[in-house]
Amino acid sequence: MTQTLVTKRLTLRRPAAQDANATTAFYMSERSNMAGGHVPRPAAWRHFASMLGHWEVRGYGLWAVTLRGEDAIIGLVGPYFPDGWPETEIGWLMFDGAEGEGYAFEAAEAARIHCYDTLGWPTAVSYIDPGNTRSIVLAKRLGCTLDEAAAKPKPGTLVYRHPAPSEIAV
């Protein structure tokens, strides 16, 4: 299974131990509070370890996003389906300094194509905290629509449904 995707400006690769410090720092920061974060270091480290475990169990997961030709992680984007999630999700988390450049859009678009073409997903959603306006804007830019009837992983979560494979050029 493909473990690396390359876009015009980015490389999406399977996360590795070298990404632990940056990912843990993200989950310890206030900016991660809408993604289950803003937690002490041990809990942040468990978020990272869980992400690695997702790859082992599912064979796919959030990719470490880097600028092409560089190896420093700037975010996490990709397919996500932990136990108990109602549906397959395309998720995105951009680290401090990586917002506002279009990286999340570029990475999420590549991830969606991979989910549809390689993983064979017939549909995908993105679960978003109602206060995360940047993620809502990104979901809409990706052509997602609010699906109020969809099951939620936790109460209050917004569910944005991605266009079906037949509705986008993949």
FENTA-V31410 format. One record per backbone hydrogen bond with DSSP energy under -1.0 kcal/mol. CO is the residue of the C=O (numbers start at 1). NH is the residue of the N-H. If there is no record, write none. Layout:
co=CO nh=NH
co=CO nh=NH
This chain:
co=5 nh=12
co=9 nh=68
co=10 nh=7
co=11 nh=66
co=12 nh=5
co=13 nh=64
co=16 nh=19
co=17 nh=20
co=19 nh=23
co=20 nh=24
co=21 nh=25
co=22 nh=26
co=23 nh=27
co=24 nh=28
co=26 nh=29
co=27 nh=38
co=27 nh=39
co=29 nh=32
co=30 nh=33
co=32 nh=35
co=32 nh=37
co=40 nh=44
co=41 nh=45
co=42 nh=46
co=43 nh=47
co=44 nh=48
co=45 nh=49
co=46 nh=50
co=47 nh=51
co=48 nh=52
co=49 nh=53
co=50 nh=54
co=51 nh=55
co=52 nh=56
co=53 nh=57
co=54 nh=58
co=55 nh=59
co=63 nh=77
co=64 nh=13
co=65 nh=74
co=66 nh=11
co=67 nh=70
co=74 nh=95
co=75 nh=65
co=76 nh=93
co=77 nh=63
co=78 nh=91
co=80 nh=89
co=82 nh=85
co=88 nh=125
co=89 nh=80
co=91 nh=78
co=93 nh=76
co=95 nh=98
co=102 nh=106
co=103 nh=107
co=104 nh=108
co=105 nh=109
co=106 nh=110
co=107 nh=111
co=108 nh=112
co=109 nh=113
co=110 nh=114
co=111 nh=115
co=112 nh=116
co=113 nh=117
co=114 nh=118
co=114 nh=119
co=115 nh=121
co=124 nh=162
co=125 nh=90
co=126 nh=160
co=128 nh=158
co=129 nh=132
co=131 nh=133
co=132 nh=136
co=133 nh=137
co=134 nh=138
co=135 nh=139
co=136 nh=140
co=137 nh=141
co=138 nh=142
co=139 nh=144
co=140 nh=143
co=145 nh=161
co=147 nh=150
co=154 nh=157
co=158 nh=128
co=159 nh=147
co=160 nh=126
co=161 nh=145
co=164 nh=167
co=165 nh=168
